[in-house]
Amino acid sequence: MPMIHIYLYEGRTDDQKRELAQAFTDDIQRIVGSPPEATHVLFHDMSKSDWAHAGKLASDE
């Protein structure tokens, strides 16, 4: 059961998420042979103030 977690800055549309979910599901099926019904995609919408890199919040850059 492939489970894919995708962390993105908030603001992506449902259509963008649908396209990503389908693309990842198709790739998992093609590469590892797992049926689409077994693939789960979880989106984690993050605000820039909840994400830091190299000691700085993304919202500060």
GUKE-108415 format. One line per field, with one value per atom (N, C-alpha, C): atom name; residue number from 1; residue in three letters; y, z, x. Coordinates in steps of 0.1 Angstrom, whole numbers, plus 5000, padded with zeros to 4 digits. Atoms other than C-alpha are relative to their C-alpha. Layout:
! residues N
atomo: [CA, ...]
num: [NUM, ...]
residuo: [ALA, ...]
y: [Y, ...]
z: [Z, ...]
x: [X, ...]
***
This chain:
! residues 61
atomo: [N, CA, C, N, CA, C, N, CA, C, N, CA, C, N, CA, C, N, CA, C, N, CA, C, N, CA, C, N, CA, C, N, CA, C, N, CA, C, N, CA, C, N, CA, C, N, CA, C, N, CA, C, N, CA, C, N, CA, C, N, CA, C, N, CA, C, N, CA, C, N, CA, C, N, CA, C, N, CA, C, N, CA, C, N, CA, C, N, CA, C, N, CA, C, N, CA, C, N, CA, C, N, CA, C, N, CA, C, N, CA, C, N, CA, C, N, CA, C, N, CA, C, N, CA, C, N, CA, C, N, CA, C, N, CA, C, N, CA, C, N, CA, C, N, CA, C, N, CA, C, N, CA, C, N, CA, C, N, CA, C, N, CA, C, N, CA, C, N, CA, C, N, CA, C, N, CA, C, N, CA, C, N, CA, C, N, CA, C, N, CA, C, N, CA, C, N, CA, C, N, CA, C, N, CA, C, N, CA, C, N, CA, C]
num: [1, 1, 1, 2, 2, 2, 3, 3, 3, 4, 4, 4, 5, 5, 5, 6, 6, 6, 7, 7, 7, 8, 8, 8, 9, 9, 9, 10, 10, 10, 11, 11, 11, 12, 12, 12, 13, 13, 13, 14, 14, 14, 15, 15, 15, 16, 16, 16, 17, 17, 17, 18, 18, 18, 19, 19, 19, 20, 20, 20, 21, 21, 21, 22, 22, 22, 23, 23, 23, 24, 24, 24, 25, 25, 25, 26, 26, 26, 27, 27, 27, 28, 28, 28, 29, 29, 29, 30, 30, 30, 31, 31, 31, 32, 32, 32, 33, 33, 33, 34, 34, 34, 35, 35, 35, 36, 36, 36, 37, 37, 37, 38, 38, 38, 39, 39, 39, 40, 40, 40, 41, 41, 41, 42, 42, 42, 43, 43, 43, 44, 44, 44, 45, 45, 45, 46, 46, 46, 47, 47, 47, 48, 48, 48, 49, 49, 49, 50, 50, 50, 51, 51, 51, 52, 52, 52, 53, 53, 53, 54, 54, 54, 55, 55, 55, 56, 56, 56, 57, 57, 57, 58, 58, 58, 59, 59, 59, 60, 60, 60, 61, 61, 61]
residuo: [MET, MET, MET, PRO, PRO, PRO, MET, MET, MET, ILE, ILE, ILE, HIS, HIS, HIS, ILE, ILE, ILE, TYR, TYR, TYR, LEU, LEU, LEU, TYR, TYR, TYR, GLU, GLU, GLU, GLY, GLY, GLY, ARG, ARG, ARG, THR, THR, THR, ASP, ASP, ASP, ASP, ASP, ASP, GLN, GLN, GLN, LYS, LYS, LYS, ARG, ARG, ARG, GLU, GLU, GLU, LEU, LEU, LEU, ALA, ALA, ALA, GLN, GLN, GLN, ALA, ALA, ALA, PHE, PHE, PHE, THR, THR, THR, ASP, ASP, ASP, ASP, ASP, ASP, ILE, ILE, ILE, GLN, GLN, GLN, ARG, ARG, ARG, ILE, ILE, ILE, VAL, VAL, VAL, GLY, GLY, GLY, SER, SER, SER, PRO, PRO, PRO, PRO, PRO, PRO, GLU, GLU, GLU, ALA, ALA, ALA, THR, THR, THR, HIS, HIS, HIS, VAL, VAL, VAL, LEU, LEU, LEU, PHE, PHE, PHE, HIS, HIS, HIS, ASP, ASP, ASP, MET, MET, MET, SER, SER, SER, LYS, LYS, LYS, SER, SER, SER, ASP, ASP, ASP, TRP, TRP, TRP, ALA, ALA, ALA, HIS, HIS, HIS, ALA, ALA, ALA, GLY, GLY, GLY, LYS, LYS, LYS, LEU, LEU, LEU, ALA, ALA, ALA, SER, SER, SER, ASP, ASP, ASP, GLU, GLU, GLU]
y: [4988, 5000, 5012, 4988, 5030, 5012, 4988, 5061, 5012, 4989, 5094, 5012, 4988, 5125, 5012, 4989, 5158, 5013, 4987, 5190, 5011, 4988, 5222, 5012, 4988, 5258, 5001, 4999, 5265, 5009, 4992, 5280, 4993, 5008, 5252, 4997, 5003, 5246, 4985, 5014, 5214, 4994, 5006, 5209, 4997, 5003, 5211, 4988, 5011, 5186, 4987, 5011, 5163, 4995, 5004, 5164, 4993, 5006, 5157, 4986, 5013, 5128, 4990, 5010, 5112, 4997, 5002, 5117, 4991, 5009, 5101, 4986, 5013, 5073, 4992, 5006, 5066, 4996, 5004, 5066, 4989, 5011, 5043, 4987, 5011, 5019, 4995, 5003, 5021, 4994, 5003, 5018, 4988, 5011, 4994, 4990, 5009, 4977, 4999, 4999, 4987, 5005, 4996, 4990, 5014, 4987, 5025, 5000, 5001, 5014, 4999, 5002, 5007, 5012, 4988, 5041, 5011, 4989, 5069, 5012, 4987, 5105, 5009, 4991, 5128, 5014, 4986, 5166, 5007, 4992, 5187, 5014, 4986, 5224, 5007, 4993, 5244, 5015, 4986, 5281, 5003, 4997, 5297, 5003, 4998, 5306, 4987, 5013, 5269, 4992, 5007, 5260, 5008, 4993, 5269, 4992, 5006, 5262, 5008, 4993, 5270, 5011, 4991, 5287, 5012, 4988, 5311, 4994, 5003, 5309, 5004, 4998, 5307, 5014, 4987, 5337, 5012, 4989, 5358, 5002, 4999, 5352, 5007]
z: [5000, 5000, 5000, 5000, 4988, 5006, 4994, 5009, 4997, 5004, 4995, 5008, 4993, 5017, 4992, 5008, 4998, 5009, 4992, 5018, 4990, 5009, 4999, 5008, 4995, 5008, 4996, 5003, 5011, 4988, 5011, 4982, 4987, 5012, 4956, 4998, 5003, 4939, 5001, 5000, 4941, 4987, 5013, 4904, 4999, 5000, 4909, 5009, 4991, 4938, 4993, 5008, 4916, 4990, 5010, 4888, 5007, 4993, 4913, 5005, 4995, 4929, 4989, 5011, 4895, 4995, 5005, 4883, 5009, 4991, 4914, 5000, 5001, 4913, 4988, 5012, 4877, 5000, 4999, 4884, 5009, 4991, 4913, 4993, 5007, 4892, 4989, 5011, 4863, 5005, 4995, 4884, 5009, 4990, 4912, 4998, 5003, 4898, 5010, 4990, 4926, 4993, 5007, 4915, 5006, 4996, 4917, 5013, 4988, 4944, 5013, 4988, 4968, 5003, 4998, 4964, 5007, 4993, 4989, 4999, 5001, 4985, 5011, 4990, 5015, 4997, 5002, 5010, 5014, 4987, 5039, 4995, 5003, 5033, 5011, 4990, 5052, 4997, 5002, 5058, 5000, 5001, 5051, 5014, 4987, 5088, 5008, 4994, 5096, 4994, 5007, 5075, 5001, 4999, 5082, 4993, 5007, 5063, 5004, 4996, 5074, 5011, 4989, 5105, 4998, 5004, 5087, 4996, 5005, 5083, 4986, 5014, 5047, 4999, 5000, 5055, 5001, 4999, 5062, 4988, 5012, 5029, 4988]
x: [5008, 5000, 5009, 4992, 5020, 4992, 5006, 5013, 5010, 4992, 5026, 4996, 5003, 5028, 5006, 4995, 5031, 4998, 5001, 5039, 5002, 5000, 5031, 4997, 5006, 5027, 4986, 5015, 4990, 4997, 5004, 4972, 4998, 5002, 4972, 4985, 5014, 4939, 4997, 5004, 4919, 5003, 4996, 4925, 5015, 4985, 4963, 5002, 4998, 4960, 4995, 5005, 4939, 5010, 4990, 4965, 5012, 4989, 4993, 4997, 5004, 4974, 5000, 5001, 4967, 5014, 4987, 5003, 5008, 4993, 5018, 4994, 5006, 4993, 5004, 4996, 5001, 5014, 4986, 5038, 5002, 4999, 5035, 4996, 5005, 5015, 5010, 4990, 5040, 5013, 4987, 5071, 5000, 5000, 5062, 4989, 5011, 5031, 4989, 5011, 5008, 4988, 5012, 4972, 4996, 5004, 4957, 4992, 5009, 4932, 5008, 4992, 4961, 5009, 4992, 4978, 4992, 5005, 4971, 5009, 4993, 4981, 4995, 5004, 4980, 5007, 4995, 4984, 5000, 4998, 4997, 5002, 4999, 4990, 5007, 4992, 5016, 5000, 4997, 5017, 5015, 4986, 5050, 5006, 4995, 5053, 5001, 4999, 5051, 5012, 4990, 5081, 5013, 4988, 5117, 5011, 4988, 5150, 5012, 4987, 5185, 4998, 5003, 5171, 4991, 5009, 5148, 4986, 5014, 5110, 4999, 5003, 5099, 4993, 5008, 5076, 5009, 4991, 5107, 5009, 4992, 5123, 4993]
***
